[in-house]
Amino acid sequence: DVQLQASGGGLVQPGGSLRLSCVVSGFSFDDYAVGWFRQAPGKEREGVSCINALGPVSYYADSLKGRFTISSDTAKKAVYLKMDNLKPEDTAVYYCVAAKPYYCSILVNNRDPPMNLFPSWGQGTQVTVSS
């Protein structure tokens, strides 16, 4: 049974940082990458980042490069998303998702990624950037 548990969201001031965690079970990093997407109220889903832990090989949405860093800990079966210099427009619910490695680029390069390619994702964690 594939499960992904995201955590680490919260309220942060503009310019602040947060680190999101995603603990996974039911699949191996040998077979799947783990990605993040976000969704703000009234907006489309947006792919954020993805990591193939075997490389590791990381992917980012162009608009987020330099501020977000994805990493993995294979021993803990966890993936992390460090978000720096947060902006109010980063406010959204963030979800982690299991992805075939060759779908990582689709996830981060599409404004509204086709979710039929990513059937396994957990509950999200709310990130609010506000002063």
C-alpha positions in Angstrom: 0.0 0.0 0.0 1.7 3.2 -1.2 1.6 6.0 1.4 3.1 9.5 1.4 3.0 11.6 4.5 3.8 15.3 4.1 4.5 17.6 7.0 6.4 20.8 8.0 4.1 23.5 6.7 3.2 26.5 8.7 3.0 30.3 8.9 6.1 32.2 7.9 7.0 35.8 7.2 8.1 36.9 3.7 11.8 36.1 3.3 11.6 33.2 5.8 12.3 29.6 5.3 10.6 26.3 5.8 11.5 22.6 5.3 8.8 20.2 4.3 9.2 16.5 4.8 7.6 13.6 3.0 7.9 10.1 4.5 7.0 7.3 2.2 6.1 3.7 2.4 5.0 0.9 0.2 7.4 1.5 -2.6 11.1 1.6 -3.3 13.3 4.6 -4.3 14.7 2.1 -6.8 11.4 2.2 -8.7 9.9 5.7 -8.0 11.0 9.3 -7.7 9.2 11.6 -5.3 8.0 15.0 -6.3 6.1 18.0 -4.9 3.3 20.0 -6.3 1.3 22.8 -4.8 -2.2 24.2 -5.1 -3.3 27.6 -4.0 -7.0 28.5 -3.6 -8.6 29.1 -7.0 -5.4 28.3 -8.9 -4.2 25.4 -10.9 -1.9 22.8 -9.5 1.7 23.7 -10.0 4.6 21.2 -10.2 7.4 22.3 -7.8 10.2 19.8 -7.7 11.1 16.2 -8.1 14.0 13.9 -7.1 15.2 10.6 -8.3 17.1 9.4 -5.3 19.2 6.9 -7.3 21.3 9.7 -8.9 20.3 11.7 -7.2 18.8 13.7 -10.0 16.8 16.8 -9.1 14.2 18.8 -11.1 12.8 22.2 -10.4 10.2 24.4 -11.9 12.1 27.2 -13.6 10.4 29.9 -11.5 11.6 28.3 -8.2 15.2 27.5 -9.0 17.5 29.1 -6.5 15.0 29.3 -3.7 13.9 25.7 -3.3 16.1 22.7 -2.7 15.0 19.1 -2.8 16.9 16.3 -1.1 16.4 12.7 0.0 17.4 10.3 2.8 17.0 6.8 1.4 17.6 5.2 4.9 14.7 7.2 6.3 12.6 6.8 3.1 12.1 10.6 3.2 12.3 13.5 0.8 12.7 17.1 1.9 11.9 20.4 0.3 13.8 23.3 1.7 12.2 26.6 0.8 14.1 29.8 1.3 13.2 33.5 0.7 9.6 32.6 0.8 7.1 35.0 -0.9 3.4 35.5 -0.4 2.8 33.8 -3.8 4.3 30.6 -2.4 1.2 30.3 -0.1 -0.5 27.0 -1.0 -1.1 23.5 0.1 2.0 21.4 -0.8 1.6 17.7 -1.7 4.2 15.0 -2.2 3.7 12.5 -4.9 5.2 9.2 -6.1 6.4 9.5 -9.7 8.1 7.3 -12.2 11.5 8.9 -12.7 10.8 9.7 -16.4 7.7 11.7 -15.3 9.7 14.2 -13.1 10.2 16.6 -15.9 6.5 16.5 -16.8 5.7 17.3 -13.2 7.9 20.4 -12.9 7.5 21.7 -16.5 3.7 21.9 -16.6 1.5 24.5 -15.0 -1.2 21.9 -14.4 0.5 18.5 -14.6 -1.7 15.6 -15.7 -2.4 13.9 -12.4 -3.3 10.6 -14.0 0.4 10.2 -14.3 0.8 10.6 -10.5 -1.9 8.4 -8.9 -0.2 8.2 -5.5 -0.1 11.2 -3.3 -0.7 12.0 0.3 -2.5 14.7 2.3 -1.0 18.1 1.9 0.7 20.5 4.2 -0.4 24.1 4.3 2.3 26.8 3.8 1.2 30.4 4.5 3.6 33.3 3.8 2.3 36.4 5.4 3.4 39.3 7.5 
